[in-house]
Amino acid sequence: MYYRTQGSNKVVFTVATYIFYLPMTFLIPSTSGLAAATMGIIGPMGEFAGVASDIVVSIYQAAAGLVNMLTPTSAVVIGALQIANVNISTWWKWAWKLALLLLLISCSYFVILTLI
């Protein structure tokens, strides 16, 4: 029973970290700036929760990549949409399905990694 409780804490931390990084990536669009601002706190919290540091970094990268794919503050996305002559609202109408799928797959992947 103790192992199951301990594992659920890992899962909660994993999903909470992923959810934490989604809005933080929007607020701090610089990936290196976001890492500098948050990894000093989130990294040790992950160690305390029993989640390996490489998984915490991967969660950060996945959440940052997902948000940077959609956000209008990403120069790459806006530049590519401008070159392709695609309106950002059209991009969002198409990309939200892909983003939701990626969110579900990556969360599931990180939960499985945490439990292994």
VMD Tcl script that draws the C-alpha trace (Angstrom):
set ca {
  {0.00 0.00 0.00}
  {2.81 2.41 0.81}
  {4.32 1.97 -2.67}
  {1.01 2.84 -4.34}
  {0.70 6.05 -2.31}
  {4.29 6.97 -3.07}
  {3.74 6.35 -6.81}
  {0.63 8.47 -6.88}
  {2.60 11.39 -5.45}
  {5.06 11.01 -8.31}
  {2.23 10.99 -10.83}
  {0.61 14.06 -9.28}
  {3.93 15.92 -9.33}
  {4.57 14.90 -12.95}
  {1.19 16.11 -14.22}
  {1.27 19.24 -12.03}
  {4.71 20.15 -13.36}
  {3.53 19.76 -16.94}
  {0.47 21.91 -16.25}
  {2.66 24.47 -14.41}
  {4.96 24.87 -17.39}
  {2.16 25.49 -19.92}
  {1.23 29.01 -18.72}
  {4.78 29.76 -17.57}
  {6.06 29.17 -21.09}
  {3.54 31.68 -22.40}
  {4.56 34.24 -19.77}
  {8.31 33.70 -20.28}
  {8.73 32.90 -23.99}
  {12.52 32.52 -23.71}
  {13.26 28.84 -23.08}
  {16.60 29.55 -21.45}
  {15.05 32.32 -19.36}
  {12.26 29.99 -18.26}
  {14.75 27.30 -17.32}
  {16.84 29.80 -15.34}
  {13.75 31.14 -13.56}
  {12.15 27.82 -12.63}
  {14.57 24.88 -12.72}
  {16.29 25.91 -9.50}
  {13.01 25.33 -7.68}
  {11.26 22.65 -9.74}
  {14.35 20.42 -10.09}
  {14.85 19.90 -6.33}
  {11.09 19.55 -5.85}
  {11.17 16.71 -8.37}
  {14.00 15.02 -6.50}
  {12.02 15.39 -3.28}
  {8.92 13.90 -4.92}
  {10.98 11.00 -6.26}
  {10.88 12.04 -9.92}
  {14.22 11.82 -11.72}
  {15.75 15.11 -12.81}
  {15.94 14.02 -16.45}
  {12.18 13.47 -16.46}
  {11.62 16.94 -14.97}
  {13.76 18.50 -17.71}
  {11.90 16.49 -20.36}
  {8.56 17.67 -18.97}
  {9.81 21.25 -19.19}
  {10.96 20.77 -22.79}
  {7.71 19.10 -23.88}
  {5.51 21.80 -22.34}
  {7.68 24.57 -23.76}
  {7.61 23.00 -27.21}
  {3.85 22.58 -27.12}
  {3.19 26.18 -26.13}
  {5.80 27.59 -28.52}
  {4.04 25.75 -31.35}
  {0.88 27.79 -30.70}
  {1.85 31.07 -29.14}
  {1.85 34.31 -31.11}
  {5.02 35.39 -29.29}
  {7.06 32.76 -31.13}
  {8.95 34.38 -33.98}
  {9.34 31.04 -35.77}
  {5.60 30.34 -35.81}
  {4.64 33.87 -36.86}
  {7.37 34.00 -39.50}
  {6.40 30.64 -40.97}
  {2.71 31.60 -41.02}
  {3.56 34.89 -42.73}
  {5.66 33.15 -45.39}
  {2.88 30.60 -45.98}
  {0.26 33.38 -45.99}
  {-1.78 31.67 -43.28}
  {-3.73 33.67 -40.70}
  {-2.95 32.78 -37.09}
  {-6.63 32.11 -36.32}
  {-6.65 29.55 -39.13}
  {-3.51 28.00 -37.64}
  {-5.12 27.80 -34.20}
  {-8.28 26.18 -35.63}
  {-6.14 23.44 -37.13}
  {-3.40 23.13 -34.49}
  {-5.51 22.88 -31.33}
  {-6.42 19.28 -32.19}
  {-2.78 18.40 -32.69}
  {-1.81 20.23 -29.50}
  {-4.44 18.38 -27.47}
  {-3.25 15.05 -28.88}
  {0.37 15.90 -28.10}
  {-0.58 17.01 -24.59}
  {-2.35 13.72 -23.88}
  {0.41 11.59 -25.38}
  {3.21 13.44 -23.61}
  {1.43 13.42 -20.23}
  {0.81 9.70 -20.56}
  {4.43 9.14 -21.57}
  {5.78 11.06 -18.58}
  {3.46 9.29 -16.14}
  {4.65 5.92 -17.46}
  {8.29 7.04 -17.20}
  {7.71 8.19 -13.66}
  {6.20 4.88 -12.61}
  {8.96 2.75 -14.14}
}
mol new
graphics top color blue
foreach p $ca { graphics top sphere $p radius 0.5 }
foreach p [lrange $ca 0 end-1] q [lrange $ca 1 end] { graphics top cylinder $p $q radius 0.2 }
display resetview
